[in-house]
Amino acid sequence: MDERHELLMTIDGMTCDGCVNAVRRIVHRLDPQADVAVDLDHARARILTCADTLEIADALDKGGYPARAMTM
């Protein structure tokens, strides 16, 4: 199994709790064991996952939530 890593991502297009849940579902499709903490007020998420960063950003973008990794 791949090692988990922490991502901090900015995510555009989130306006409500439904959006937050959609973002979580998108990430969990790629990694069901991911820990996803979404901050709606600041349009970002902290994700602990085994999935590839670009794969997550691409899936979120396709789901209508343009995302990009932030440096920590």
HULINUR-V722479 format. One record per backbone hydrogen bond with DSSP energy under -1.0 kcal/mol. CO is the residue of the C=O (numbers start at 1). NH is the residue of the N-H. E is the energy in kcal/mol with one decimal. If there is no record, write none. Layout:
co=CO nh=NH e=E
co=CO nh=NH e=E
//
This chain:
co=5 nh=49 e=-2.6
co=7 nh=47 e=-2.7
co=8 nh=70 e=-3.7
co=9 nh=45 e=-2.5
co=10 nh=68 e=-1.9
co=16 nh=20 e=-1.7
co=17 nh=21 e=-2.4
co=18 nh=22 e=-2.0
co=19 nh=23 e=-2.5
co=20 nh=24 e=-2.1
co=21 nh=25 e=-2.4
co=22 nh=26 e=-2.4
co=23 nh=27 e=-2.2
co=24 nh=28 e=-2.6
co=25 nh=29 e=-1.5
co=27 nh=31 e=-2.2
co=31 nh=34 e=-2.2
co=35 nh=48 e=-2.5
co=37 nh=46 e=-2.6
co=39 nh=44 e=-1.8
co=43 nh=11 e=-2.5
co=44 nh=39 e=-3.3
co=45 nh=9 e=-2.7
co=46 nh=37 e=-2.6
co=47 nh=7 e=-3.1
co=48 nh=35 e=-2.2
co=49 nh=5 e=-2.9
co=52 nh=56 e=-2.2
co=53 nh=57 e=-2.5
co=54 nh=58 e=-2.5
co=55 nh=59 e=-2.2
co=56 nh=60 e=-2.6
co=57 nh=61 e=-2.3
co=58 nh=62 e=-2.5
co=59 nh=63 e=-1.5
co=60 nh=65 e=-3.0
co=61 nh=64 e=-1.6
co=66 nh=12 e=-3.2
co=68 nh=10 e=-2.6
//
